[in-house]
Amino acid sequence: MTIMNVHGDFEKDYLELLNDFHNHKLDAGDLNAYREEMLHEVFKYVKVHSEYYGTKFKDIDEAEFALNGLSSLPFTTKADLREAETGILSGKLKDSGYYYETTGTTGKATLCLRNKNDIIRINNSIMEGVKPLLQKVSALSQKAIGIMGPTELHSTGDTIGKIFLDMDYCIFKIWPYSPVVGFKKTLQLLRDHQIEVLLGTPGVVQTLYKASIKYGYAISDFNIKVILLIGEMCTAEMQRNIGNIWSADVYNFLYGSQEVGHAAVLAPDRKFYTLPFNYMYEIVEVEGDRLLSSGESGELVLTMIQPNSAKPLIRYRTGDVAILHAHVHNHLGCSQQIEFKGRIKDLITIENKTYYPEDIENIIMRHFNTCIGYQITIDHENGTDRVAIDLEFASPVNSSELNHLQQEWIHTIGGKCQIYAVDELEAIANLGALVSWKSARITDKRCAEDSEKTVARTLAANRGY
């Protein structure tokens, strides 16, 4: 069956499909038929239009692919994107709307091209996916949002800005690290215009709070009601602490990257769900390529079933650890819950056991209500891992709370542990969106400092407020 003609009026057909999906007019059979159709279309599309995939798939014909399926195709990795450069593209600059690059802080920057079809898909799937949240936000009176990143040139700022513009919001582009804006000016604008919605990374939002204290503000000077977090891991416990600090509702509401767009959205139950009409989702072994089952944790692999896109990626290994759960029916239609555990390169081993970043952050943050952030130093002495955790708070904390964390850490993780409440953490702690959680939060003295940690220290030297 043909649900959407990829060669017809794409915007009209796609929006009709999206509406049917969210109104439960597509049953599982219709959805699966559509996804298979789009998968085969995008396979044919990239073979013809992408130099990289034309070479990679040159010995795989359509009949063979139809017989063996998606899992028979080779993976695409970040290293492949760096090596292929413009060869990865299926579209041309003259047919595109936006050109982005990744920051390049952890390696050679990769290019991220978007054409009109990409923008239609991304913007509308977000608008429909987080509609309950947007309905709540649209009821606010001031109709102004401050967009603070993830960086001043990141695609998400443009995407969310356009969505809020369509909701009749005024867009304030207030990247506080910009030399023409700065934290002082950002705070002044937030106060003077009583901006009610903020979009930014957890690190920027936390640093902004610290800057507000430095410049003599009280939280009551502002009118921030909703904070939308993007760009880095932020557990429910961290969100709760940020919300308490700012007296605002906090939502870590999107998952994605500049390479693949946004592949999961937050539902009213505060869980992430897939967007099955845009992507195929697989979970594979972190250190291998075996497909894993529902409920098992492994590396998330995404295929963009998006023919006529500027840069559809096939079986792209995201580098993120995730768990896919069974299909559910919610406001998103027939979707799957997906849990994100952190980046593979951020996995940390303590006392010979490996932990996800999410595990570490939750253990720390659930003991407190106004914790601004944390940094962890790990050393090894006399056969035992020794951990020191520095914590910064927005309000006084008592020793019993620190002791409870210490006891839980020793009981749950083991080794030796010391907890310290400090006046201020190093600036590097809030740079997770630019480097990685581990580089920002962890100093591991058991091994030599890697290049990413060195980059993080260099960035931190120029990231004051």
N, C-alpha and C positions, 0 to 999 in steps of 0.2 A: 504494500500500500504506500501511497505517497501522501504524507501529512503536510509537507512544506516543499514548495518548488524553489530550490536554491537559485534558480536562474530567473525567477519572477520578481515581484515587488517584495524585496526582502523585508523591509521594515513593516509593511502591512501584514505579511504572513507571519513574521516572527512575533509580533505583538498579539496576533490572534492566538498563536500557539501558546504564548506565555499566559494569556488570559484563560485559555482552556485548562492549562496545567494547574493554575492556582485556584480555579473554580471546580476542580475535580471532575472535569469533563473528559480528561484523558485517562483511560484505565491503564493498568500495567501493561497489557498487550500493545495498546497504541503507543505508549511511551517507549517500550522496548523496540518496537518497529521503527519509530522515528530515530532513536539513537543508533540503531544498526545502519539505517539508511544514511545518516549523517557521517557515521564512521567511515563507510565505504566512499562517500563523496569526498571527505577530507583526505583519505588515502590517495585517491586519484588526483586530487587537487595539488597536494604537495609534491607528488612525483613529477608533475608537469611544471610547476611554478617555482619550486625551491631547488636551488643547486645542490644544497646539502642533502635533502631527502631524495632528490632524483638519483644521486650517487648511492645513498644508503639503501634504497629500495630497488635498485636497478634490476636485481635478479629475482624480485618477488612480483609475480603478475597478479592480476585481480582475482583470477580463479583460485590461485594458491592461497591468497589472503582470505578469500571468502570461506575456503575450506578450513583453514587453520586458526583463523581468528586473531584478535588483538594481541594475545599473549605470545604469538609466534614472531612478532616484530621486535627488532632490537630496541634497546633503551636509548633515550637522549639524555645527556647529562649537562651540567653547567659547564664542564670543560669543553664539551662539544660546541656549545654556544660561543664560547670564547674563541675557539679555533676557527669556527665557520664564519664568524663575523657577518657580513651582509649576505653570505651564501645561505644563511638559515631562512632568509625572508622568502615569503611567497608573494608579497605585494611590492609595489614600487612607491618611492617617495611621492611621486606626482599624483598618486591615487590615495594618499594617506592624509590623516588629519593631524596626528601628533607624533613627534619623535621624542623618545625618552632614552636614557641610559641608566643602568644601575650605578650605584655610587662609586664602585671600583675600589672601595676601602679594603676589601679582602682578596683582591685579585683584579685582573683585567676587566674593565666594565663591559657589560653586554648590552647590545642595542635592543630597544623595545619599541617597535613601530605599531601604530594603531590607525586603522582606516575607519570610515564611517560605519561599516557593519560591526566592527569591534565595539565602537562607542555605543551603538544601539543595544548590542547584547549586554555589555557590562552595566551600563547605566540602568537599563530597564529591569534587568534581573536583580540588581541591588534594590531598586525602588520597590519591586514586588516582594522580594525576599524579606526585607525588614520593614514592610508596610506597617505592622502594629507599632513599631518603635517610631517610625516617621509620623504616624498619626498622633502619637503622644507629643512629639516635638512640635508638630504643626499647631497644636493648641496653645503654645506659648505666645505671649503677647508682643514681645519685642521684635521678633522676626529678624534676628541677626545671629550669624555664626562666625566665630573666629577660627580660621584655618591655620594651623601651626605645623604643617608637615604631613608626613614624616620628614621630608626635607622641602626646601623651597621649590625644587624642581621635580618633585615626585608626582607620578600620575594620579595617585589617590586624591591629592588636593584638587586637581582639575575635575575628577570624577564626582567627588562629593560636592564640590562647589557648584557644578552644573545641576546636580540633583536638588540642592537647596535653592538654587536660583529658580528652578521650576516650581518650587514650593513658595515662591514670592518672598524669599529671604534675602537680606542684604549680606553680601559676602565681604568679610574683613580678612585680607591676607596679611597675617601678622606673624611671620616667621621670626621668633624672638632672637635667633642667632644671627640674623641678617644685620650687617653694619648700618643699614639705613633704617632699621626698626629698633632692635634691641629689646631687652627685657623691660627696661624702664618705660619705654614708649608703649609696648604691648600692654602693660598693666594700666597705664593711663587710659588707653583706648577701651579696655575692658570696663574700667570704672566709669568713664565719661559717658559711654554709650550703653551701659548696663546690658552688655551682651550676655545672652542666656545660654548659648550652646558653644562648646569648644570641641575642636577636632585636633588631636595630636597624639604623639607617642606617650606612653607612661613616663618615660624619662624626662621629656620636655614638660609635661604637666607637673611632675614632682619638682623640677628645677624652678618652674614658674612660681610655685608656692613659696619656695625658699627665697626667691627674688622679692616676692611681695612683702615678706617680713623685713628683708634688708632695706627696702624703700619705704617702710613705715606704714604699710597698709594693714587693715584688718579684713578678714574674710567678709565681714558685713558690709564692706565698701563695695563689694561686687554683687552681681545678681546671677551668677552662673547656676543654672538649673540642671543641665545635662552635659556630661563629658563623654565624647565618643573616642575610644582609644583604638589605635591602629599601629602597625609597624613593628611590633615586637611582642614576645610572649608576655601575657599578663594574666595571672591566675585569678580565680574568683576572690581569693583572700587578699590579693594585692588590690583588686578593684574595690573591695570593701574599705580598705584603709584609705585609698585615694578619695573615695566618696566621703568618708568621715572628715578628712582634712579640708576638703572644699565645700562640704555641706551640699553635695550634688549627687544626682543619680549618674552612675558610671556604667558604661557598656563597652566591652571589648567586642565589637559587633561585626567585624569582617575578617575573613582569612583569605590571603592571596599574596601575589607578588607582581612586580612589574613584568616579569617574563610571561606569566600565565593569566594575569587578570585576577578577579575575585572568584574563588571556587567554593566558598562556603559562607553562610550568613547566619546571624544569631536569630533564634526564634524567641517567642515570649517566655518559654521555659528556661531561657538563658543557656541553651545548648546550641551547638553549631549543626547545621544541616547542609547537605549537598545540593548542588544545582544540576540535576541530571540531564537537563536539556542542553547544557553547554559543555559538559565534561563526561568522560569515562573515568572511573576511579578504580585503582588497584592498590593493594597493600602487598609489598614484597619484603623478603628478608633484608635486613639492613646490610648484612655482609654477603648477600647472594642475590639470586634472581627468582627464587621459588615463590609462587603466589601463596598468600596466606588467606585464611578464612575469616569470615565475619567474627569480630570479637578479639582477634589477635592483633598485637601491636607490631608495626614494621614501618618501612619507608613508604610514604605516599607517592604514588605514580599517577600523573594526570595526562590524559589525552584530550586535547581541545577539539571537540567534534563541531568545528566551526569553519566549514568551507567558505571561501571568499573572505577569509581573514587575512590581515597583513602578515601574520607570523604564527600560524597554528603549530603547536608542538605535539609530537606523537610520543607517547610513553616517556614523558619527562619525569626524571627522578628529582623530586623537589628538595630532598635533603631534610625533610621534616618527618618526625615520627608521629604516626596517627593510628587510630583504631576506628574501623568502620563497623557500625552496628546494623542490625536488620532494618529493612524498609519500614517506614512508618507513614501514616497519613496525617498531615497537619496542615496548617495554612499554606505550606509550600507545595502541597500536592503529595505525590508519592515520592518521598525523599528518604535519605538515610541520615541518621545521626552520625556525626564524625567528631571524634575526640582528638585534640592536638596535645602532644606531650612535650614538644620542644624540638630543637634542631638536633640532628644526629651528631654534629661536631660539638654540641654542648653537653653530651652525655658525660657524666662525671663518676669516677670510681673512687669509692672510699671504703676502706677495710675489705678490699677484694670484692665488693659488690657494686654494680653499676646502677646509677640513678638517673631518671629523667630530670631535666630542669624544673618541670612542674612539681615533682615530688619535693625537691629541695625548697622551692619558694613557698609551697603550701605549709610545710612543717614550720618554717620561720614565721610567716605572716599571720597564721591563724591565732597566734598568742597575743596579738596586739590590735589596737583600734586606730592609732594615729601614727603608724610607722611610715616614714618617708622613703626608706630604702635600706639596703643591706649590702655588705661586702664580706666575702669569705676568703680567708687565707688558710691553705692546707699545707702541712709539713709532715714529715715522717721521722719519728725518733724512737729508738729502742724497739723496733718491730711494730709500732703502733702509729696510725694516722692521727695527727693532732690538728684540730680545727679551731680557728678563732673567727667569731662572727661579730662584725661591727654593725651597729644599728643606729639610725638617726630617727629622731622622733619630733613630731610637731607639738607634743605636749608631754609633761613629765611622765616617766614610767617608774614603777616601783621595782625593787629588787626581786620580789617574789615572781613577777611576770618573767623576768630574765632567767630566774632559776627554773621555772617550769619549762621553758624552751630548752635549757641546758639538759635537764633530765630526760625530756622526750628525745632529744637528739641522741644522747648516749644510749637510751633504751632502743630506739628505732634503727639508728645507723651504726652506732658503736664508736670505738676509738675514744679519744679524749676531746673535750669541747670546752671552750671558754667563750662567754658572751660579754660584749661590751656595749654600753650606750655611749655614743660619741657625739660631740657638738656638731660635726659635719663630716660627711663621707667625702672621699675623693671625687672629683668631677667625672672621672672615668665610669663611675657606677651608673650613670644615667645615659650611657651611649650605646645601649643594647641594640637600638634600631639601626645604628650606623656600622656596628661591627658584629658582635654576637653576644648572647647572654653570658657565656663563659668568660669572654675577654673583658666584659664590663664588670662582672660581679665576682669573678674568681681569680685569686692569685695562687697558683699551684707551685709551691717551692720544691715539690718532688721531682720536677722536670725542668728542662731549660725553657725559657720564655720563647713562645713562638712569634712569628712575624705579625700575626693579627693582634696580639697583645701589645706589641711595639707600636703598631699603627694606632691602637686605641689610646695609648699613652700620649702619642703625638697630638691626636685630635683633642684629647682632654686639656692639653696645655693651652689651647685656644678657645675653650668652651666655657668661659666664665659668664657670670650674669651681673 
